[in-house]
Amino acid sequence: MKAGTYCTNMLAINIMIAIGCLALAGAALVVVVALARAMTTPAAAKAGARLPAGSLDETAGVEEKLAACVRRPTVSSFDGLGENAAAFADFKEDLRLLFPLVHANLERRDIGEHGLLFTWKGADAKLKPAILCAHFDVVPAEDAVQWRHGPFSGDIAEGFVWGRGTQDIKVMLVTALYAAELLLKEGKSPRRTVYFAFGGDEEVGGNRGAAKISAELARMGVKASFLLDEGGPIADGMLSFADRPLALVGIAEKGYIDVLLEAEGKGGHASMPPRISAAGAIARAVAAIEAKPFPARLSFTVRSFLDRLSPYVGMPYRLLFRNLWLTAPIVKAAFGAAPTTNAMLRTTAAPTMLSGSSKENVLADLATANINMRILPGETVSGTLERVTRIVSPFGVTARPHHPKEVVEPLPESPVDHDGWRAIEAALRGSFPEAVAVPFLFSAGTDTKHYRTITEAMYRLTPLLQTSKDLEGVHGRDERVAVDNLRRCALFYKRLIASI
Ligand SMILES: [Zn+2]
């Protein structure tokens, strides 16, 4: 071995040792920083706080109001045909009797066929208004005979109010108006103007209700500070690793599109098929879409969710959630493994309806598939369509919107550093003190889409403490709400309105 080679080798070894030392030091530093960040997580308030005794007496009586509203079968339908017009009219008339002070002191306007707008003028005209939304239509109850109490009975029994709308979402309309009624009785009023905006066709898109109200508010030049609409529950026991119930406040909402895939064939008899049929092309396209999921991304909403959640979880989770600069790939992999958390990370594509020919021995001259897609905030409808087109076109398949009128762009992500957010947090402390508010990505559609241009921030929360089991009543059988829970919901609104 030559001396020069020996020197070069020693130099290489020295460099490698130096790099190794640096890497070790770097790794140690990373661990120290990660641990420090986890350990300096803001302290959580003590769990297990309870409402002062007697608090629920404050809002007693709200159960009869809700029961009366449930008894009107206000089932909405897409074209309006088959809707029980008398039920809707009666419901609107009932409100006058149920909330007399609201009707004596607030301006009420019936807007279009399905819009109701109440205006409560605030004392300080300089403050931007707040919009409190809900809808008074409900979905049908096809299996009515199997309910323990009829879906439109409005029975108050076994500690619950029963029927359609008790969870989705006459409950929010009634508790908000009841809170206003109680505050008026006490001679109180909000500092900022409050609009109560109620649509009667949310379940079928909201075009005859919320869209009309929003257009009217825009015409009046209203630019609201924030809006609160139905949304996530105060989740009780749903996230096993959190030490208390979580009020899942939707600060963003996914977009929506049904993409129609089409492959043309020549039809004909199935005894002499081509090598690739139209049905085969569609099948390949659907398989390719499933094989290439949209990219995962930790959006502002998900990052805020994990950050705000970190004080209420154990150390291993805290280490992960507080150090996304380092742990994002692990969090993405873990979230990607289950459908519920995966939906928070990416635009999803679900093949739902496939069709070929209508006869066993006939080739399809047109095969189709519907891909139901929920678009992540930050992405767009057109970008989504382009990606799907790129994936399916090699198979001779085209992609286009299935129902262009139902397409919804993802809604903007609302800030958590905002007066509206703080007001909701404070109202929760006064009504559900054992829970904590965390920002959340809401994956179902709501009426909020109609208000996107006239509000700074939009929040989606259904202020009811609910387990996964309780949520089965939403659009399901035996929809009901516990009377205590209902009274706390009214207390939430009372605290909220009094503070804004
Ligand atoms: Zn609803």
Boltz pocket constraint, residues with backbone or C-beta under 6 A from the ligand:
constraints:
  - pocket:
      binder: B
      contacts: [[A, 135], [A, 168], [A, 169], [A, 202], [A, 230]]
      max_distance: 6.0
